[in-house]
Amino acid sequence: MISMFEQFITFVGNSYPTYKSIYAMIGTVFTIMLFYKKFYKYMGIFVTRKFKPAKRNHKYAILIPARNEESVIANLLDSIHKQDYDMSLVTIFVVADNCTDKTAEIARKCGAVCYERFDEEHKTKGYALQFLLDRIEEDYGRMSFEGYFIFDSDNLLKEDYISRMNDSFDAGCDLITSYRNTKNFSENWIASTYALHWLRSIRNNHRPRSVLRLATNIQGTGFLFTSEIVRDGWKYTSLTEDRALTADAVAQGYQITYNDAAVFYDEQPVSLKIALRQRLRWSRGHLEAFVETGPYLFLNIFFGKLLVKTKWKRETKRKPEKWTVKEVLLAILESIRHRFASFDTLMQLTPFEIINIVRWLLISFFIYGCACYIQGIDSLPLVTTGTWLGKIVRTFVNPILQVDSGWSALWAGFLLTLFRRLFFRIADYLENILTAVYLFIIEHKRMIRIPLRKKILFCLTWPTFDIIGRYTKYIAVFKKVSWKTIPHQSKVTIEDLRQDAVKQN
């Protein structure tokens, strides 16, 4: 039995040079595919899309799914009623979804049209929105509104939020997301990691994509879309309906833009248990969105708008021979835009973390260990120069490993690979702290007041957001995940945030 196992290890170990080349080739391909995102980071520092004041006010509906949100929903509705927009054009709808508290009663007292839903089998936010839009169709007609906003019950809107979003809608934009600020940023380190994540998304994703007229990603709440998207109802009922909506909208040819002037505030989790539960749901939903929509986005890259009945096709009625030269050129540019937007969205959905950990475990860990069993470890430095931290450490100390072939070399190879992986992650962790420093500097005017000592702490704890995200993706591959509510308890009002801004300035 041992002899057979040794033969197997020898066979696998001898193939290491081939698999090492494959590993490097995959890494090179991924680097090339994602290299364009570096330009996003630089663009996000300096530019974002801006909109001229709207020529007319449009008619909107606001959709608010709520489950046991009696503590916060009144504050959201109050911030909506204080908008500087013509509120006769805005109707507020709340779906009290499986509520056991006074959410529905409070919503009605605050002037919202409230429907109550009780369905223990279908619990996701997507199902609540589907139910709400079906009731709107019955009582009002979905197309009686030009656009729909979606907010969570814990949100608060700056007084000109709807006006600024109306500027984008009036400019012809079909889906618009907005500036996601955090009302409990300084509550604890867990809330701060979420807050910094949303700000990073704004700088690295929303701003550059809006300028390039591509498609940024919808992130759960604080967005507006044209009623055309829900002409036939709401169909996004997965664990992460925002990911599904983003992917499907891009596949159908819609642009998803961003309005930097439209600011709303969100409440972030403060419990590690709740945060882990939420991140696991995000990870599972992310994987499901990739499986469901990834193939369509992939085909769009090559076939473009020939493949699906897109918005562009519906608007372009005339035969190609009747087009002007200008229209042909615009059609070509739109095709290029749509194909790249499909590629870009596919890159967001592709679970690179899963692919990378599989190839690392298989090649860098297991097959490399088998190679060490055959060849031993001959004068190999413990620390490589693969990172900036490695270069620093090697200037001071760098033990050389020497292990004869056999079982000791096998285990030494495994441990060496694990050590180098950990060393790489530590360097990545330390480097990521600089991202938090950058965000605190560049976004300081829009943040609530945070003491310096807390800013320092939040910079040090910020990298845990990506660490948690990475490992919840690993778990999500194997674990069935169900929808569970995120409790909201923050008593912060829009007046509190306004006063904080005045004191800060």
C-alpha positions in Angstrom: 0.0 0.0 0.0 2.8 2.4 0.9 4.7 1.4 -2.2 1.6 2.3 -4.3 1.3 5.6 -2.5 5.0 6.4 -3.1 4.6 5.6 -6.8 1.6 7.9 -7.0 3.6 10.7 -5.3 6.5 10.1 -7.7 4.2 10.2 -10.7 2.6 13.5 -9.6 5.9 15.1 -8.6 7.5 14.4 -11.9 4.7 16.4 -13.6 5.4 19.5 -11.5 7.4 21.5 -14.2 4.5 21.1 -16.6 1.9 22.2 -14.1 4.0 25.0 -12.8 4.0 26.4 -16.4 0.2 26.0 -16.5 -0.1 27.8 -13.2 2.1 30.7 -14.4 0.2 30.9 -17.7 -3.2 31.1 -15.9 -1.8 33.8 -13.6 -0.6 35.8 -16.6 -3.9 35.5 -18.4 -5.8 36.8 -15.3 -3.3 39.7 -14.9 -3.9 40.7 -18.5 -7.7 40.4 -18.3 -7.9 42.5 -15.2 -5.1 45.0 -15.9 -7.6 47.7 -17.2 -8.9 48.0 -13.6 -5.7 49.9 -12.7 -6.9 52.7 -15.0 -10.2 52.8 -13.1 -8.4 53.4 -9.8 -6.5 56.4 -11.3 -9.5 57.8 -13.1 -11.6 57.5 -9.9 -9.3 60.0 -8.1 -9.9 62.8 -10.5 -13.1 62.4 -12.5 -16.8 61.4 -12.4 -19.8 62.0 -14.6 -21.7 65.2 -14.0 -25.2 66.1 -15.0 -26.9 69.3 -16.1 -30.0 70.4 -14.1 -33.0 68.6 -15.4 -35.4 70.3 -17.8 -38.4 68.7 -16.2 -39.4 66.7 -13.1 -40.4 63.1 -13.6 -42.9 60.9 -11.9 -41.4 58.3 -9.6 -42.4 55.6 -7.2 -40.2 54.7 -4.2 -40.1 51.0 -3.2 -39.1 50.1 0.4 -39.0 46.4 1.4 -39.2 46.2 5.2 -39.1 43.4 7.7 -39.5 44.4 11.3 -38.1 47.8 10.8 -40.2 49.8 13.3 -37.0 51.3 14.8 -35.8 53.1 11.6 -38.5 53.3 8.9 -40.0 56.5 10.2 -36.6 58.3 9.9 -36.3 57.2 6.3 -39.8 58.4 5.4 -39.1 61.7 7.2 -36.0 62.3 5.1 -38.0 61.5 1.9 -40.8 64.0 2.8 -38.1 66.7 3.4 -36.8 66.4 -0.2 -36.6 69.6 -2.2 -38.3 67.8 -5.1 -41.9 68.2 -6.1 -43.3 65.5 -3.9 -46.7 65.5 -5.7 -44.8 63.5 -8.4 -43.5 60.9 -5.9 -45.4 58.0 -4.4 -43.9 56.0 -1.5 -44.6 52.2 -1.4 -43.7 50.0 1.5 -44.0 46.2 1.6 -44.1 45.0 5.2 -42.6 41.6 4.6 -43.4 39.0 7.2 -43.5 41.6 9.9 -44.3 40.9 13.5 -44.0 44.5 14.7 -45.5 47.9 13.9 -43.7 48.5 10.7 -46.9 48.6 8.6 -48.7 50.9 11.0 -45.8 53.4 11.2 -45.3 53.4 7.4 -49.0 54.3 6.9 -48.9 57.0 9.6 -45.9 58.5 7.8 -47.8 58.7 4.5 -46.6 55.6 2.6 -48.8 53.2 0.7 -48.2 49.9 2.6 -48.9 46.4 1.5 -48.4 43.5 3.9 -47.0 40.2 2.8 -46.8 36.9 4.6 -44.9 34.1 3.0 -42.5 32.0 5.1 -41.3 30.0 2.1 -40.0 32.8 -0.1 -38.1 35.2 2.1 -35.6 37.1 0.1 -35.8 40.8 -0.6 -36.3 40.0 -4.3 -39.6 38.2 -3.5 -40.8 41.2 -1.4 -40.1 43.5 -4.4 -41.8 41.1 -6.7 -44.9 41.1 -4.5 -44.9 44.9 -4.2 -44.6 45.6 -7.9 -47.4 43.1 -8.6 -49.6 45.0 -6.2 -48.6 48.3 -7.8 -49.6 46.8 -11.2 -53.0 45.9 -9.8 -53.8 49.2 -8.2 -51.8 51.8 -10.2 -50.2 50.2 -13.2 -46.4 49.7 -13.2 -46.0 51.9 -16.3 -47.9 54.8 -14.6 -44.5 55.8 -13.1 -41.5 56.8 -15.1 -39.0 55.4 -12.7 -38.6 53.5 -9.5 -36.2 54.1 -6.6 -35.3 51.3 -4.2 -34.2 52.0 -0.6 -33.7 49.9 2.5 -35.6 50.9 5.6 -32.4 52.1 7.4 -31.5 54.6 4.7 -31.6 58.4 5.0 -31.6 60.8 2.0 -29.9 64.1 1.8 -32.5 66.8 1.0 -31.6 67.1 -2.7 -31.2 63.4 -3.4 -34.2 63.0 -5.6 -33.5 66.2 -7.5 -29.9 65.1 -8.3 -31.1 61.7 -9.4 -33.7 63.3 -11.5 -30.9 65.2 -13.3 -29.5 61.8 -14.4 -32.8 60.4 -15.3 -33.7 63.4 -17.4 -30.4 63.1 -19.2 -31.7 59.7 -20.5 -30.0 57.4 -18.0 -32.0 54.2 -17.4 -30.3 52.9 -14.3 -28.5 55.2 -11.8 -26.8 54.4 -8.5 -25.7 57.0 -6.0 -23.2 58.0 -3.4 -23.5 55.6 -0.5 -22.5 57.2 2.8 -22.6 55.7 6.3 -24.6 57.1 9.2 -22.9 54.8 11.8 -19.4 55.0 10.4 -17.7 55.5 13.8 -19.8 53.0 15.8 -17.2 50.3 15.7 -14.6 48.7 13.5 -17.0 46.3 11.8 -19.3 49.1 10.6 -16.2 51.1 9.4 -15.0 48.2 7.2 -18.4 48.3 5.3 -18.3 52.1 5.1 -14.8 52.1 3.6 -15.8 49.3 1.2 -18.7 51.5 -0.2 -16.3 54.4 -0.6 -13.7 52.2 -2.4 -16.5 51.0 -4.7 -17.3 54.7 -5.5 -13.7 55.6 -6.3 -12.6 52.4 -8.1 -15.8 51.4 -9.9 -18.7 53.9 -10.1 -16.8 57.1 -10.9 -14.6 55.8 -13.8 -17.3 53.6 -15.3 -19.8 56.5 -15.3 -17.3 58.7 -17.2 -16.7 56.0 -19.8 -20.4 55.4 -20.2 -20.0 51.7 -19.2 -22.0 49.9 -16.6 -21.2 50.1 -13.0 -22.8 47.7 -10.5 -26.0 48.1 -8.5 -25.3 47.6 -4.8 -28.5 46.7 -3.0 -30.1 50.1 -2.3 -30.0 53.7 -3.3 -30.6 53.4 -7.0 -33.2 54.4 -9.6 -34.3 52.6 -12.8 -36.7 53.2 -15.6 -40.1 51.5 -15.4 -39.4 49.7 -18.7 -37.2 47.3 -16.7 -40.2 46.1 -14.7 -42.8 46.3 -17.5 -43.4 42.6 -17.0 -42.7 42.6 -13.3 -39.7 42.0 -11.0 -37.8 38.7 -11.7 -34.7 39.0 -9.5 -35.4 36.9 -6.5 -32.0 35.3 -5.7 -30.0 35.9 -2.5 -28.4 38.9 -4.2 -31.0 40.5 -6.4 -28.7 43.5 -7.0 -26.1 41.3 -8.7 -28.7 39.6 -10.8 -30.3 42.9 -11.9 -26.8 44.3 -12.8 -25.8 41.3 -14.9 -29.2 41.1 -16.7 -29.4 44.8 -17.4 -25.9 44.8 -18.9 -26.7 41.8 -21.0 -29.8 43.6 -22.3 -27.8 46.6 -23.3 -28.6 49.1 -20.5 -26.0 51.5 -19.2 -25.7 51.7 -15.4 -24.4 55.1 -14.4 -23.5 56.8 -11.2 -24.4 60.2 -9.8 -21.8 61.5 -7.4 -24.0 64.4 -6.2 -26.9 62.3 -5.0 -26.0 61.3 -1.4 -27.8 58.8 0.9 -26.8 57.3 4.2 -26.9 53.6 5.1 -26.6 51.7 8.4 -23.9 49.1 8.6 -23.7 45.9 10.8 -21.9 46.3 14.1 -22.0 42.6 15.1 -19.3 40.2 13.7 -21.8 37.4 13.7 -24.3 39.4 11.6 -21.5 40.6 9.3 -20.3 37.0 8.7 -23.8 35.9 8.0 -24.4 38.7 5.5 -21.1 38.2 3.8 -21.8 34.5 3.3 -25.1 35.4 1.7 -23.4 37.9 -0.6 -20.8 35.3 -1.6 -23.4 32.6 -2.3 -25.5 35.1 -4.3 -22.4 36.2 -6.2 -21.7 32.6 -7.3 -25.3 32.1 -8.3 -25.3 35.3 -10.4 -22.2 34.1 -12.1 -23.8 30.7 -13.0 -27.1 32.3 -14.1 -25.9 35.3 -16.1 -22.2 34.6 -16.8 -22.8 32.6 -20.0 -25.0 35.4 -21.5 -22.4 38.0 -20.7 -19.7 35.8 -22.2 -21.7 35.4 -25.4 -22.4 39.1 -25.5 -18.7 39.8 -25.7 -18.4 38.1 -29.0 -21.9 38.5 -30.5 -23.0 41.7 -28.9 -26.5 42.9 -29.5 -27.2 40.3 -32.2 -27.8 37.8 -29.5 -30.6 39.2 -27.4 -33.6 41.5 -27.8 -31.9 44.5 -26.2 -33.2 48.0 -25.5 -31.0 49.2 -28.4 -32.8 46.8 -30.8 -36.2 47.9 -29.7 -35.3 51.6 -30.2 -33.7 51.0 -33.6 -36.7 50.2 -35.9 -35.3 51.2 -39.3 -33.6 48.9 -41.7 -29.8 49.2 -41.8 -29.8 50.4 -45.5 -31.7 53.5 -44.4 -29.2 54.5 -41.7 -27.0 57.6 -42.1 -23.2 57.4 -41.8 -23.4 59.0 -38.4 -26.0 56.5 -37.2 -23.8 53.6 -38.4 -20.8 55.0 -36.5 -22.8 55.5 -33.4 -24.1 51.9 -33.7 -20.5 50.6 -34.0 -19.4 52.6 -30.9 -22.5 51.4 -29.0 -21.7 47.8 -30.0 -18.1 48.2 -28.7 -19.4 49.8 -25.5 -21.9 47.0 -24.9 -19.3 44.3 -25.5 -16.8 45.8 -23.2 -19.4 46.5 -20.5 -20.4 42.8 -20.8 -16.7 41.8 -20.4 -16.3 44.2 -17.4 -19.4 42.9 -15.7 -18.3 39.3 -16.3 -15.0 40.1 -14.6 -16.9 41.4 -11.6 -18.9 38.2 -11.4 -16.2 35.7 -12.1 -15.1 34.0 -8.8 -11.4 34.5 -9.3 -10.8 33.7 -5.6 -12.2 30.2 -6.1 -10.2 29.6 -9.2 -7.0 30.8 -7.6 -7.4 28.8 -4.4 -8.0 25.6 -6.4 -5.0 26.1 -8.6 -2.9 27.0 -5.6 -3.9 24.0 -3.6 -3.5 21.6 -6.5 -0.3 22.9 -8.0 1.6 25.1 -5.6 0.8 23.1 -2.6 0.1 19.4 -3.4 2.1 18.8 -6.7 5.0 21.0 -5.4 5.1 18.9 -2.2 5.3 15.7 -4.3 8.1 17.2 -6.3 10.0 17.9 -3.1 9.5 14.3 -2.1 11.4 13.3 -5.3 14.1 16.0 -5.5 14.4 17.2 -1.9 14.8 20.9 -1.1 18.2 22.2 -2.2 19.4 25.5 -0.9 16.0 27.2 -1.2 15.5 30.6 0.5 12.6 30.7 3.1 11.5 34.1 1.9 11.1 35.0 -1.8 11.2 38.5 -3.2 7.6 38.3 -4.6 6.4 41.1 -2.4 7.8 44.4 -1.1 7.8 42.9 2.3 9.8 40.0 1.1 12.5 42.3 -0.4 12.8 44.1 2.9 13.1 40.9 5.0 15.6 39.4 2.7 18.0 42.3 3.2 18.2 41.4 6.9 17.6 37.7 7.3 16.7 34.8 5.0 17.3 31.2 6.1 18.3 28.7 3.5 16.4 25.4 3.5 18.2 22.1 2.8 16.1 18.9 3.1 16.9 15.5 1.6 14.4 13.8 -0.6 11.7 11.6 1.0 8.9 12.1 3.5 10.6 14.9 5.3 11.0 16.9 2.1 7.3 16.3 1.3 6.1 17.8 4.6 8.7 20.6 4.4 7.4 21.5 0.9 3.8 21.7 2.3 4.9 23.9 5.2 7.1 26.1 3.0 4.2 26.7 0.6 1.8 27.6 3.5 4.4 29.9 5.0 4.9 31.8 1.8 1.2 32.1 1.3 0.8 33.5 4.7 3.7 35.9 4.2 2.2 37.1 0.9 -1.2 37.7 2.6 0.5 39.7 5.4 2.2 41.9 2.8 -1.2 42.3 1.1 -2.8 43.2 4.4 -0.3 45.9 5.2 -0.5 47.3 1.7 -4.3 47.4 1.9 -4.1 49.7 5.0 -3.0 52.4 2.6 -6.3 52.1 0.8 -8.1 53.1 4.0 -5.7 56.1 4.5 -6.3 57.2 1.0 -10.1 57.0 1.4 -10.0 58.9 4.7 -8.0 61.7 3.0 -9.9 62.0 -0.3 -13.5 61.5 1.2 -13.0 63.4 4.5 -15.4 66.2 3.5 -18.4 63.8 3.2 -17.7 61.6 6.2 -19.3 62.1 9.5 -16.9 63.4 12.2 -14.6 60.6 13.4 -11.9 61.0 16.1 -8.3 60.6 14.9 -7.7 57.6 17.2 -10.7 55.8 15.6 -9.5 56.6 12.1 -6.1 55.0 12.9 -7.9 51.9 14.3 -10.2 51.7 11.3 -7.2 51.8 8.9 -5.7 48.8 10.7 -8.9 46.8 10.8 -10.1 47.7 7.3 -8.2 44.8 5.4 -10.4 42.3 7.4 -13.3 43.2 5.0 -11.5 41.5 2.0 -10.2 38.7 4.2 -13.7 37.8 5.3 -15.0 38.1 1.8 -12.4 35.7 0.5 -13.1 33.0 3.0 -16.9 33.3 2.9 -16.6 32.7 -0.9 -14.7 29.4 -0.2 -17.4 28.4 2.3 -20.3 29.5 0.0 -19.2 26.9 -2.6 -20.2 24.1 -0.3 -22.8 25.6 2.1 -26.5 26.2 1.4 -27.3 29.7 2.4 -30.8 31.1 3.3 -31.9 34.7 3.6 -31.9 36.2 7.1 -32.7 39.7 8.1 -30.1 42.3 9.2 -31.3 44.1 12.3 -31.2 47.9 12.2 -31.3 49.9 15.4 -29.5 53.3 14.7 -31.5 56.3 15.9 -29.6 58.7 13.7 -31.8 61.1 11.7 -31.2 63.2 8.7 -31.2 66.3 11.0 -28.4 64.8 13.1 -26.3 64.3 9.9 -27.1 67.8 8.7 -26.0 69.3 12.0 -22.8 67.1 12.0 -22.0 68.4 8.5 -22.5 72.0 9.7 -20.2 71.6 12.7 -17.5 69.9 10.5 -17.5 72.8 8.1 
